[in-house]
């Protein structure tokens, strides 16, 4: 059961939450130990299950990006391929043709853009078009992507994936081993990134992705909660934590659009700095309320 006693047990066992690096991305100064930041979502794939985020033309994507930005999203994340296991694979060429006009229009509107991809050729193209962050959802070819990011003075969200990329995610790791597995993964990827010259990094434990069928329902949510609440342990690597907020159909049912606000609370308690959410307008006031100082 999640209560004050269980939270106190985590705090007692892991009393230290090291500070992480702050950095600037164009005109935006990110101060992670002072406030939390939102990243809104624009999906260009019709396979994406979150219908409210799906935009099938450039004008629609621009309007949604502008709405997300006005609602409080510091960054707008754009993707051209769904991470669902049965979704169609989208070739790098098709991804470029879908993404580039959207990135260009959002950038021209003054909105910092992130692009979710694991293809080096896609990352190179969108960085040339003005993307300021690559939401890296794979490990294969990451060195080339890191070099491109560094050459543009951009940032990267390094996502934990169990396989070569998010479409090969596999099952969630053993919950007793997850921290050590992720720590080793992120340490290796951060070393690659910094050696390539990248100076702006977020670490994403990857709970917003689909992971097999071995853990579903209540077991899966309990697993996610533990990872959220202990994400601060990854701060020993010196970089802020990003979480893509997941969902729980079996719990929230017809109110599933409220799930991200709930998981945002858990992620915030666990030391998350950047929240990738489809529901910026729902999550923003929740995080704002958590920022308030309670009476003594």
Rosetta blueprint (number, residue, H / E / L):
1 X L
2 X L
3 X L
4 X H
5 X H
6 X H
7 X H
8 X H
9 X H
10 X H
11 X H
12 X H
13 X H
14 X L
15 X L
16 X L
17 X L
18 X L
19 X L
20 X L
21 X L
22 X L
23 X E
24 X E
25 X E
26 X L
27 X L
28 X E
29 X E
30 X E
31 X L
32 X L
33 X L
34 X L
35 X L
36 X L
37 X E
38 X E
39 X E
40 X E
41 X E
42 X E
43 X E
44 X L
45 X L
46 X L
47 X L
48 X L
49 X L
50 X L
51 X H
52 X H
53 X H
54 X E
55 X L
56 X L
57 X L
58 X H
59 X H
60 X H
61 X H
62 X H
63 X H
64 X H
65 X H
66 X H
67 X H
68 X H
69 X H
70 X H
71 X L
72 X L
73 X E
74 X E
75 X E
76 X E
77 X E
78 X E
79 X E
80 X L
81 X L
82 X L
83 X L
84 X L
85 X L
86 X L
87 X L
88 X L
89 X L
90 X L
91 X L
92 X H
93 X H
94 X H
95 X H
96 X H
97 X H
98 X H
99 X H
100 X H
101 X H
102 X H
103 X H
104 X H
105 X H
106 X H
107 X H
108 X H
109 X L
110 X L
111 X L
112 X L
113 X E
114 X E
115 X E
116 X E
117 X E
118 X L
119 X L
120 X H
121 X H
122 X H
123 X H
124 X H
125 X H
126 X H
127 X H
128 X H
129 X L
130 X L
131 X L
132 X L
133 X E
134 X E
135 X E
136 X E
137 X L
138 X E
139 X L
140 X L
141 X L
142 X H
143 X H
144 X H
145 X H
146 X H
147 X H
148 X H
149 X H
150 X H
151 X H
152 X L
153 X L
154 X L
155 X E
156 X E
157 X E
158 X E
159 X E
160 X L
161 X L
162 X L
163 X L
164 X L
165 X E
166 X H
167 X H
168 X H
169 X L
170 X L
171 X L
172 X L
173 X L
174 X L
175 X L
176 X L
177 X L
178 X H
179 X H
180 X H
181 X H
182 X H
183 X H
184 X H
185 X H
186 X H
187 X H
188 X H
189 X H
190 X H
191 X H
192 X H
193 X H
194 X H
195 X H
196 X L
197 X L
198 X L
199 X L
200 X L
201 X E
202 X E
203 X E
204 X E
205 X L
206 X L
207 X L
208 X L
209 X L
210 X L
211 X L
212 X L
213 X L
214 X L
215 X L
216 X L
217 X H
218 X H
219 X H
220 X H
221 X H
222 X H
223 X H
224 X H
225 X H
226 X H
227 X H
228 X H
229 X H
230 X L
231 X H
232 X H
233 X H
234 X H
235 X H
236 X H
237 X H
238 X L
239 X L
240 X E
241 X E
242 X E
243 X E
244 X E
245 X L
246 X L
247 X L
248 X L
249 X H
250 X H
251 X H
252 X H
253 X H
254 X H
255 X H
256 X H
257 X H
258 X H
259 X H
260 X H
261 X H
262 X H
263 X H
264 X H
265 X H
266 X H
267 X H
268 X H
269 X H
270 X L
271 X L
272 X L
273 X L
274 X E
275 X E
276 X E
277 X L
278 X L
279 X L
280 X H
281 X H
282 X H
283 X H
284 X H
285 X H
286 X H
287 X H
288 X H
289 X H
290 X H
291 X H
292 X L
293 X L
294 X L
295 X L
296 X L
